[in-house]
């Protein structure tokens, strides 16, 4: 028998970015990114399971945002890959109908060869799908040329850019003393730790704040 039921000779050659499913992955990732999804990852899992080939995991921080992310993915994929969704191509088992709800903290979109998980940060931390697939041998796809909101990535200046990245005319943008004092006070406020932000044991609803 083969590990995880997968015949090594059937695995696609080359890195994940050269996989034939790359255009579909990029469409999914762009749709999620345009709806401000965070921590977007795509892993090729063909060496781990025979059930699917890629797993895409994205995070959203509110019910409306997660619903919008899922709807955008479905719309963009249907608009670009309608033939595949209706049955053309290899093992298109899923029809891209979202399963689960934003209230649960986890929406699954099944495209057969690609499984998309739209999760809250807390549900993502709790279930750790990314860690489990990585431990079993999942391969990350390089998305640096796809995501438009990464610092130094594709597209316009991202929200994560600092003021040092922007050329500002000091004569036209002077802060007065009061602004500087307020800024200094704000910078001294302790930020919550990641554990405090994601401590599921202290939440009545573990997957939503």
Long-range contacts (C-beta under 8 A, 24 or more apart in sequence): 3-47, 4-47, 4-48, 4-49, 4-50, 4-136, 5-49, 5-50, 6-46, 6-47, 6-48, 6-49, 6-50, 8-47, 10-46, 11-46, 11-47, 12-44, 12-46, 15-139, 15-141, 15-142, 16-42, 16-43, 16-44, 16-54, 16-139, 16-140, 16-141, 16-142, 17-141, 17-142, 19-44, 19-53, 19-54, 19-141, 21-53, 21-54, 21-113, 21-114, 22-141, 23-80, 24-77, 24-81, 24-84, 24-111, 24-113, 24-114, 25-54, 25-56, 25-114, 25-141, 26-146, 27-76, 27-77, 27-80, 27-81, 28-56, 28-73, 28-76, 28-77, 28-114, 28-116, 29-56, 29-58, 29-143, 29-146, 29-147, 30-76, 30-146, 30-148, 31-69, 31-72, 31-73, 31-75, 31-76, 31-77, 32-56, 32-58, 32-69, 32-72, 32-73, 32-118, 33-146, 33-147, 33-148, 33-149, 34-72, 34-148, 35-60, 35-65, 35-68, 35-69, 35-72, 36-60, 36-65, 36-149, 37-65, 37-69, 37-118, 38-121, 39-121, 39-124, 40-143, 40-147, 41-130, 41-140, 41-143, 42-140, 42-141, 42-143, 43-130, 43-133, 43-134, 43-138, 43-139, 43-140, 43-141, 44-138, 44-139, 44-141, 45-133, 45-136, 45-137, 45-138, 45-139, 47-137, 47-138, 47-139, 48-133, 48-136, 48-137, 48-138, 49-136, 52-112, 52-113, 52-114, 52-115, 53-113, 53-114, 54-113, 54-114, 54-115, 54-141, 55-114, 55-115, 55-117, 55-129, 55-133, 55-138, 56-114, 56-115, 56-116, 56-117, 57-116, 57-117, 57-119, 57-124, 57-129, 57-130, 58-116, 58-117, 58-118, 58-119, 59-118, 59-119, 59-120, 59-121, 59-124, 60-118, 60-119, 60-120, 61-120, 61-121, 63-102, 63-103, 63-208, 64-102, 66-102, 66-107, 66-118, 66-119, 66-120, 67-102, 67-107, 69-107, 69-118, 70-98, 70-102, 70-107, 70-109, 70-118, 71-98, 73-109, 73-116, 73-118, 74-98, 74-109, 77-111, 85-111, 103-208, 104-207, 105-206, 105-207, 105-208, 106-207, 120-207, 120-208, 121-197, 121-198, 122-198, 122-200, 122-203, 122-206, 122-207, 122-208, 122-209, 123-206, 123-207, 125-198, 125-200, 126-200, 126-206, 126-207
